[in-house]
Amino acid sequence: MNDSHYPMIDAEFIYEKILASGKVEQHSVRAGATTAFRKTGKQALFKRIVTVREINGEIPFIQATGLAISLNFLTALMDWLEKNRNWKDGAYVVPAEKKSESNR
């Protein structure tokens, strides 16, 4: 279940980063709201499957973070969150104008 405190991440951004990671094959299998990718390598197939479950075209924060860690795009995810969701390091960002007004 998704915690409403955490932002949702655009599914297209996640898919783009998964494919750009170079750790998965370029095709995927889609069934309903779930998309599966296969990692490259010689491990058993069940260890190489990466599944992504969408909710209204978005991915929950926890799932996106797990994917970002395992596929090495965590920095890009954090940058995207700051730019598109105004969210950074576990808290919503207060714009600079509001900070200066509250300090007066």
N, C-alpha and C positions, 0 to 999 in steps of 0.2 A: 504494500500500500504506500502511496506517495504522501510524504509529509508536506503540508501546504506551506511550511516555512521555506522549503527549498524551491528554487526556480525550475521550470521545465526548459529543456533544450530542444531546439528545432531539429527534427529528424534528418532533414536534408544535410545540415551541417555535420551531424554525426556520421551519416553514410559517406559523405565526402572525405572525412578524416580517416574513416576505417579503410576505404579503398586507397587513399594516399599513403597509408602507413607502410605499405609494401609487405605486410605480414599476412595478408589474405589474398586469395585468388580473386580475380576481377569479376567473377559472376556470383550471384546470390540466388537463394531460393526464398520465395515469399509465400506465406500461407496466412491469410487473414491479416491481422495486425502484427504478425511476427515475421522478421526477416532473418535468415541464417546465412552466415558466411563461413567459408572453410579456410583455416589458416594453412599456410604452406609448411612443409616439413614432413618428417617420417614418423611422428608419434601416432598412436592409435587414433582413429577417426573421432571417437567420442571426446578426446582431449583437445581436438582441433576445431570443434564447432563453436562459433561465436553467434549467439542469438541476440536480437534486438527486438524489443516489444514496444510498439508505438501506442500512445494514447492521444487520439485526436491530432496526429501529425507531430507529436512531441515525445521526447524521451525523458523519463524521470531523472532527476539529478543524480541519485545514487547509482543507477545503472550506467549513466553516461560517464560518471567518474570512474567506475570500475573498468569500463571499456577503454577510457583514456589512459588509465594506468597500464593496463595489459598491452595496449597497442602504441604506447609512447606518444600521445598527443595531449597530455595534461596541460601543458603551458598554453597551447592553442585553445583548449576548452576554457581555461580561466580567463584568457583574454577575451574570448567571445562572451562569456558571462558578464564581464565588466562593461563591455561595449554595448551589448544588446539587452541585458537584463538589469543593468545598474547594480550588480552584485559582486562583491569581492571578499575573499578570505573569510567566508562564513557570516557576512553581514551585508546588509544593503548599504550602498554608498550614499552618503549625504553630499549633494552637490556643493561645490566650493562657495557659492553665493550664500547658501543657507548657513554654512558653518560660520562665515564671517558675520552674518546678521545675529546669530545666536551668541557670539562672543562679545557683543556690544553691551 
